[in-house]
Amino acid sequence: MKMQLKPSTCLAPLPAVIVTCGDETENNAITLAWVGTVNSEPPIVTAAVRYSRHSLGLIERTGEFTVNLVDTPLMRAMDICGVTSGRDTDKFAAAGITRGKGVKVKCPHIEESPLSLECKVIKRVDLPTHAVFFGEVLDVLAREDSVKNGRPVIEGLIAYTNGLYRAAGEQIGSYGFTAKRPEK
Ligand SMILES: Cc1cc2nc3c(=O)[nH]c(=O)nc-3n(C[C@H](O)[C@H](O)[C@H](O)COP(=O)(O)O)c2cc1C
């Protein structure tokens, strides 16, 4: 028989990302693991932000944010953006990351990130601890080495599980492998 534990989300590993927000006047970078994919056409992602975060006001004010995927070389920056606040720290300087000029949004992206998803907030849902922003992805800005045949290459991300950072990597299967006919 299984043991019954207190309710918790338990959904892990999650890809930790750095969300950039704000505009030319004031901008910031916040590490988030509670991000999700919720719609294909148009592409929509969610970002769950605690009410205490400085970034929340910036996202609310501009109605935009950019999701920057994080690979291993960005792990240190990701941690810094997750333990310091934009209230008293220039996280771009502290983390050694470069502001890229937004293309479809006013907020900057991170030049060093493999893929940056520029998003427009289309909906906000206020839950007891987190505000959930639904962002329509307006475009994807890719580092040169993160594109293959015109498509984004998603690899080398960091899997966040219960306070630990792990490399998300080894391929162990492929979509629909159970439906494929065995090779003769
Ligand atoms: C790996 C990691 C994941 C995090 N995930 C979230 C998250 O999903 N939502 C959230 O509100 N805070 C999350 N945080 C905490 C914020 O990044 C942190 O409180 C940050 O200092 C807030 O910055 P700000 O005050 O400049 O907005 C996470 C931190 C780390 C290190």
PDBQT file of the ligand as one rigid body, heavy atoms in Angstrom, charges set to zero:
ROOT
HETATM    1  C1  LIG A 201      16.110  27.690  -9.190  1.00  0.00    +0.000 C 
HETATM    2  C2  LIG A 201      15.152  28.763  -8.708  1.00  0.00    +0.000 A 
HETATM    3  C3  LIG A 201      13.816  28.734  -9.097  1.00  0.00    +0.000 A 
HETATM    4  C4  LIG A 201      12.911  29.733  -8.687  1.00  0.00    +0.000 A 
HETATM    5  N1  LIG A 201      11.618  29.683  -9.109  1.00  0.00    +0.000 NA
HETATM    6  C5  LIG A 201      10.751  30.681  -8.758  1.00  0.00    +0.000 A 
HETATM    7  C6  LIG A 201       9.420  30.692  -9.271  1.00  0.00    +0.000 A 
HETATM    8  O1  LIG A 201       9.013  29.834 -10.058  1.00  0.00    +0.000 OA
HETATM    9  N2  LIG A 201       8.604  31.708  -8.883  1.00  0.00    +0.000 N 
HETATM   10  C7  LIG A 201       9.021  32.720  -8.038  1.00  0.00    +0.000 A 
HETATM   11  O2  LIG A 201       8.241  33.627  -7.717  1.00  0.00    +0.000 OA
HETATM   12  N3  LIG A 201      10.289  32.730  -7.542  1.00  0.00    +0.000 NA
HETATM   13  C8  LIG A 201      11.163  31.754  -7.901  1.00  0.00    +0.000 A 
HETATM   14  N4  LIG A 201      12.465  31.765  -7.448  1.00  0.00    +0.000 N 
HETATM   15  C9  LIG A 201      12.883  32.825  -6.514  1.00  0.00    +0.000 C 
HETATM   16  C10 LIG A 201      13.190  34.164  -7.200  1.00  0.00    +0.000 C 
HETATM   17  O3  LIG A 201      14.004  33.993  -8.335  1.00  0.00    +0.000 OA
HETATM   18  C11 LIG A 201      13.895  35.080  -6.181  1.00  0.00    +0.000 C 
HETATM   19  O4  LIG A 201      13.056  35.328  -5.081  1.00  0.00    +0.000 OA
HETATM   20  C12 LIG A 201      14.407  36.387  -6.756  1.00  0.00    +0.000 C 
HETATM   21  O5  LIG A 201      15.342  36.923  -5.860  1.00  0.00    +0.000 OA
HETATM   22  C13 LIG A 201      13.310  37.418  -7.001  1.00  0.00    +0.000 C 
HETATM   23  O6  LIG A 201      13.886  38.516  -7.664  1.00  0.00    +0.000 OA
HETATM   24  P1  LIG A 201      13.181  39.960  -7.799  1.00  0.00    +0.000 P 
HETATM   25  O7  LIG A 201      12.806  40.406  -6.397  1.00  0.00    +0.000 OA
HETATM   26  O8  LIG A 201      14.257  40.806  -8.403  1.00  0.00    +0.000 OA
HETATM   27  O9  LIG A 201      11.983  39.827  -8.675  1.00  0.00    +0.000 OA
HETATM   28  C14 LIG A 201      13.372  30.781  -7.841  1.00  0.00    +0.000 A 
HETATM   29  C15 LIG A 201      14.729  30.824  -7.451  1.00  0.00    +0.000 A 
HETATM   30  C16 LIG A 201      15.609  29.832  -7.881  1.00  0.00    +0.000 A 
HETATM   31  C17 LIG A 201      17.062  29.896  -7.477  1.00  0.00    +0.000 C 
ENDROOT
TORSDOF 0
